[in-house]
Amino acid sequence: MLTSKQRAFLRSLAMNEDTILMVGKGGMSDQITKQADDALKARELIKGKVLETADITPREAAEIIALATKSEVVQVIGSKFVLFRRNPEQPKIELPKARGGKKK
């Protein structure tokens, strides 16, 4: 589970990412899920877009893909969404630490 600080950090990184996943009038498919899974493994952070011709909302698409790929929805804004999943073998993104106890 991402903290709000980590989510904000990932949103800032996503601003510079290209949209690599498109959900169109065909809706969700195994191919889209596979493409998302492969991209998450390679990049950890991906941006997707739901085209106007799709019969699914961006929020629905993001949640379906996140569930299927065991990733987290970072953001849904307009027709775009951002997903994150850490690659335990080759981490690429260093998240800000979640707050534990107080530091002095």
C-alpha positions in Angstrom: 0.0 0.0 0.0 1.4 3.4 -1.0 1.5 6.3 1.3 0.2 9.7 0.1 3.8 10.9 0.0 4.9 8.0 -2.2 1.8 8.4 -4.4 2.7 12.1 -4.9 6.3 11.2 -5.7 5.1 8.6 -8.3 2.7 11.2 -9.8 5.6 13.6 -10.3 7.6 10.9 -12.1 4.7 9.9 -14.3 4.4 13.4 -15.7 7.5 12.7 -17.8 6.4 9.2 -18.9 4.9 8.4 -22.3 1.4 6.9 -22.4 2.2 3.3 -23.5 -1.1 1.5 -22.8 -4.3 2.2 -24.8 -7.7 0.8 -24.0 -10.0 1.3 -27.0 -13.4 0.2 -28.3 -12.4 -3.5 -27.8 -12.4 -2.8 -24.1 -10.3 -4.9 -21.8 -8.5 -8.0 -23.2 -5.9 -10.5 -22.1 -3.5 -8.7 -24.5 -3.8 -5.4 -22.7 -3.3 -7.1 -19.4 -0.2 -8.9 -20.7 1.1 -5.7 -22.2 0.6 -3.9 -18.8 2.3 -6.7 -16.9 5.3 -6.8 -19.2 5.6 -3.0 -19.0 5.3 -2.9 -15.2 8.1 -5.5 -15.0 10.4 -3.5 -17.2 9.5 0.1 -16.0 7.6 -0.3 -12.6 5.6 2.9 -13.5 3.3 3.0 -16.6 0.8 5.5 -17.9 -2.3 4.3 -19.8 -5.2 6.0 -21.6 -8.8 5.0 -22.2 -10.0 6.2 -25.6 -13.4 7.8 -26.1 -14.6 4.8 -28.1 -14.1 2.5 -25.1 -17.1 1.2 -23.2 -15.2 1.4 -19.9 -14.2 4.4 -17.7 -10.6 5.2 -17.0 -11.1 4.3 -13.3 -12.6 0.9 -14.1 -9.8 0.1 -16.6 -7.1 1.1 -14.1 -8.6 -1.0 -11.3 -9.2 -4.0 -13.5 -5.6 -3.9 -14.8 -4.2 -3.2 -11.3 -6.0 -6.3 -10.0 -4.9 -8.5 -12.8 -1.2 -7.4 -12.6 -1.0 -7.0 -8.8 -0.1 -3.3 -9.2 -1.4 -0.2 -7.6 -3.4 2.6 -9.1 -1.4 5.8 -8.5 -3.7 8.2 -10.2 -6.6 8.5 -12.6 -7.1 11.9 -14.2 -9.3 12.6 -17.2 -8.9 9.7 -19.6 -5.4 8.7 -18.3 -4.3 6.5 -15.4 -1.0 5.6 -13.8 0.0 2.2 -12.3 2.9 1.2 -10.2 4.4 -2.2 -9.3 7.8 -2.7 -7.7 10.1 -5.2 -9.5 11.6 -7.1 -6.5 14.4 -8.5 -8.7 15.5 -5.2 -10.3 14.0 -2.2 -8.5 14.3 1.0 -10.6 12.3 3.5 -8.5 13.4 4.4 -5.0 10.2 5.4 -3.1 10.3 7.8 -0.2 10.2 5.9 3.0 6.9 5.5 4.9 7.0 7.3 8.2 7.7 5.0 11.1 8.6 6.6 14.4 9.7 10.1 15.1 13.3 11.0 14.2 15.4 13.3 16.2 
